[in-house]
Structure formats: C-alpha cells, structure tokens
Amino acid sequence: MNPLRRSLSTATVVCRGLIGVGLLLTLTGFGGCSARQAELAQRLDTSDDALRADQETLRQELAALHRRLQLQADRLRRAEDELVRLRAEMLVAGERSDGLSSRSTRAEASTTEPHAVRASAAATSALDAAALYQQGRAHYGERRYDEALKPFARIVAEAQQSKEADNAQYWIGECYYGMGKFRQALDAFNLVLAYAKTEKDDDAQLKIARCHLSLGQKEQAIAAFRVLIETYPTSEYVSAAGRELRYLEGP
C-alpha cells in the first residue's frame, strides 16, 4: 500500500476512536448530571418537609402561648372584679362603722366593742364555712347534688375569704357535672381559676376540658387539655390528660 494512503487510513481510525471516546464521556457526563439533579431535588424535598415540620411546631407553640396568655388575662380580670367588690364592701362597712361611732356616747365603747363584734363574727363565719363545707361534701358523697349545692353556694356567697371558698366553688362545678348540667359546670370550674391561691386549679382545668368534651366541643376540649399539660406540668392529671388528648387528636 502506498505509504501516504496507509497514513491517512491510520489517522482516520484514530479520529474515529477519539470521537467515540468523546461521545462516551459526553453521555457519561449527562448521566452524572441527571443523578446529581435527582439527589439535589431529593435534598430540597427533605428540607421542605423539615421546614414545614418546624413551622407546624412553631405554630403549636404560639397557639399554646396564646392560650396561656388568655388564661392569665381571664384570671387577672376576675381578680380585678373581686378587688372592686371587696373595696365596695369595705366602703359600706366603713360607713356603718362611722354610723355606730357617731351614735355612741362613750369613746372607749366606740373603739373596743366594734372590734370585738367583728372578731366574733369572723370566727363564727369561719366555723360556719367549715361546717357547711363538710355538710356539702356529705351530700355530694350521697349523690344528693341539689342538696350539696346549697351549702357550697352559701360559702361562696357569705364566706368568700374563708379557706373553704375555692374548694366550695370547685364542688359547685362537680355538683352540676354530676347532674349532667355541663354548661353550668363549665362556668363554675372557670370561676375556680379566679382564686389567686387555690390548690384546685389543675383539678378545675381537667374538668373544664371534660365539660367541653361532654358538650360536644372537641376543639375546645383539645385546647383545654393542652393548657393543663403545659400550665401544670407536675399535676397528677397530666398523664390522663395526655391519653385523652391523643385519643381526640387521633393517629
């Protein structure tokens, strides 16, 4: 073969080989690019899922904070109403005391006797509140809810400052609850939370949730159970509230 033709033939083979290698590299590059794109898309989807989960968690935390603030605002409002009522009672008592002093003819009697009368009345009121409370509990234990309501209501109305007052308010709610009057029970349990120093706050919060549940108010019941868990984390009712909450929220 002519040397020139042999050289041309060899160059042609080499060129074809290079073109084949180039095509192979190009196709391989495209395949790798597609894989990287798929991986990137998967990562973006995962990031979106995580972001949505974070947003939902934040939304729930904000909702819980809003409920706690609303509860505190309600308590503050009730406390302010109670303060206004007490101030009015003190004003009336002061006017009565002034009337007694003006009618008295002896200064010593006017300064000592009213104090003795008030002390005696306070002691009687405290004793009556304790006796009435035990009477109400006895009637409740016998499921005589109508009869139990009377002494409890009297304590709340006439011995508001006694140590039995908040407990009496709670048992008013229990009486209504036992009678199936869930709306009245709900109102009574909410009033328990107006007492600044009460050990019945978590008890009342649990019954508030169950009243909503009995009234068919599922969303309000869920919110009330969450308030109990978040506001009273050491309460003995947290585990029960958690079980009922999981049941209501579903799988």
Contacts in CASP RR format, 6 or more apart in sequence:
PFRMAT RR
TARGET T0000
AUTHOR 0000-0000-0000
METHOD contacts of the structure
MODEL  1
MNPLRRSLSTATVVCRGLIGVGLLLTLTGFGGCSARQAELAQRLDTSDDA
LRADQETLRQELAALHRRLQLQADRLRRAEDELVRLRAEMLVAGERSDGL
SSRSTRAEASTTEPHAVRASAAATSALDAAALYQQGRAHYGERRYDEALK
PFARIVAEAQQSKEADNAQYWIGECYYGMGKFRQALDAFNLVLAYAKTEK
DDDAQLKIARCHLSLGQKEQAIAAFRVLIETYPTSEYVSAAGRELRYLEG
P
64 226 0 8 1.000
64 227 0 8 1.000
64 230 0 8 1.000
67 223 0 8 1.000
67 226 0 8 1.000
67 227 0 8 1.000
67 230 0 8 1.000
68 227 0 8 1.000
68 230 0 8 1.000
68 231 0 8 1.000
71 193 0 8 1.000
71 227 0 8 1.000
71 231 0 8 1.000
74 190 0 8 1.000
74 193 0 8 1.000
74 194 0 8 1.000
75 193 0 8 1.000
75 194 0 8 1.000
75 196 0 8 1.000
78 191 0 8 1.000
78 193 0 8 1.000
78 194 0 8 1.000
79 194 0 8 1.000
79 196 0 8 1.000
81 194 0 8 1.000
82 194 0 8 1.000
97 114 0 8 1.000
100 110 0 8 1.000
100 114 0 8 1.000
101 110 0 8 1.000
101 114 0 8 1.000
104 110 0 8 1.000
125 158 0 8 1.000
125 159 0 8 1.000
125 162 0 8 1.000
126 159 0 8 1.000
126 162 0 8 1.000
128 158 0 8 1.000
128 159 0 8 1.000
129 155 0 8 1.000
129 159 0 8 1.000
129 162 0 8 1.000
129 163 0 8 1.000
129 164 0 8 1.000
129 165 0 8 1.000
129 168 0 8 1.000
130 162 0 8 1.000
130 164 0 8 1.000
132 151 0 8 1.000
132 152 0 8 1.000
132 154 0 8 1.000
132 155 0 8 1.000
132 159 0 8 1.000
132 164 0 8 1.000
132 168 0 8 1.000
133 151 0 8 1.000
133 152 0 8 1.000
133 155 0 8 1.000
133 164 0 8 1.000
133 167 0 8 1.000
133 168 0 8 1.000
135 151 0 8 1.000
136 147 0 8 1.000
136 148 0 8 1.000
136 150 0 8 1.000
136 151 0 8 1.000
136 152 0 8 1.000
136 171 0 8 1.000
137 148 0 8 1.000
137 171 0 8 1.000
138 148 0 8 1.000
139 145 0 8 1.000
139 147 0 8 1.000
139 148 0 8 1.000
139 151 0 8 1.000
140 148 0 8 1.000
140 171 0 8 1.000
140 174 0 8 1.000
140 175 0 8 1.000
141 148 0 8 1.000
143 178 0 8 1.000
145 175 0 8 1.000
145 176 0 8 1.000
145 178 0 8 1.000
145 179 0 8 1.000
146 175 0 8 1.000
146 179 0 8 1.000
148 171 0 8 1.000
148 175 0 8 1.000
149 172 0 8 1.000
149 175 0 8 1.000
149 176 0 8 1.000
151 168 0 8 1.000
152 168 0 8 1.000
152 169 0 8 1.000
152 171 0 8 1.000
152 172 0 8 1.000
152 175 0 8 1.000
153 168 0 8 1.000
153 172 0 8 1.000
155 162 0 8 1.000
155 164 0 8 1.000
155 165 0 8 1.000
155 168 0 8 1.000
156 165 0 8 1.000
156 168 0 8 1.000
156 169 0 8 1.000
156 172 0 8 1.000
159 165 0 8 1.000
165 195 0 8 1.000
166 192 0 8 1.000
166 195 0 8 1.000
166 197 0 8 1.000
166 198 0 8 1.000
166 199 0 8 1.000
166 200 0 8 1.000
167 198 0 8 1.000
167 200 0 8 1.000
169 188 0 8 1.000
169 191 0 8 1.000
169 192 0 8 1.000
169 195 0 8 1.000
169 200 0 8 1.000
170 188 0 8 1.000
170 189 0 8 1.000
170 192 0 8 1.000
170 200 0 8 1.000
170 203 0 8 1.000
170 204 0 8 1.000
172 188 0 8 1.000
173 184 0 8 1.000
173 185 0 8 1.000
173 188 0 8 1.000
173 189 0 8 1.000
173 207 0 8 1.000
174 185 0 8 1.000
174 207 0 8 1.000
176 182 0 8 1.000
176 184 0 8 1.000
176 185 0 8 1.000
176 188 0 8 1.000
177 185 0 8 1.000
177 207 0 8 1.000
177 210 0 8 1.000
177 211 0 8 1.000
178 185 0 8 1.000
180 214 0 8 1.000
182 211 0 8 1.000
182 214 0 8 1.000
182 215 0 8 1.000
183 211 0 8 1.000
183 215 0 8 1.000
185 207 0 8 1.000
185 211 0 8 1.000
186 208 0 8 1.000
186 211 0 8 1.000
186 212 0 8 1.000
186 215 0 8 1.000
189 204 0 8 1.000
189 205 0 8 1.000
189 207 0 8 1.000
189 208 0 8 1.000
189 211 0 8 1.000
190 204 0 8 1.000
190 208 0 8 1.000
192 198 0 8 1.000
192 200 0 8 1.000
192 201 0 8 1.000
192 203 0 8 1.000
192 204 0 8 1.000
193 201 0 8 1.000
193 204 0 8 1.000
193 205 0 8 1.000
195 201 0 8 1.000
201 232 0 8 1.000
202 228 0 8 1.000
202 232 0 8 1.000
202 235 0 8 1.000
202 236 0 8 1.000
202 237 0 8 1.000
203 237 0 8 1.000
205 224 0 8 1.000
205 227 0 8 1.000
205 228 0 8 1.000
205 231 0 8 1.000
205 232 0 8 1.000
205 237 0 8 1.000
206 228 0 8 1.000
206 237 0 8 1.000
206 240 0 8 1.000
206 241 0 8 1.000
208 224 0 8 1.000
209 221 0 8 1.000
209 224 0 8 1.000
209 225 0 8 1.000
209 227 0 8 1.000
209 228 0 8 1.000
209 241 0 8 1.000
209 244 0 8 1.000
210 221 0 8 1.000
212 218 0 8 1.000
212 220 0 8 1.000
212 221 0 8 1.000
212 224 0 8 1.000
213 221 0 8 1.000
213 244 0 8 1.000
213 248 0 8 1.000
218 248 0 8 1.000
221 248 0 8 1.000
222 245 0 8 1.000
222 248 0 8 1.000
222 249 0 8 1.000
225 241 0 8 1.000
225 242 0 8 1.000
225 244 0 8 1.000
225 245 0 8 1.000
225 248 0 8 1.000
226 245 0 8 1.000
228 235 0 8 1.000
228 237 0 8 1.000
228 238 0 8 1.000
228 241 0 8 1.000
229 238 0 8 1.000
229 241 0 8 1.000
229 242 0 8 1.000
229 245 0 8 1.000
232 238 0 8 1.000
END
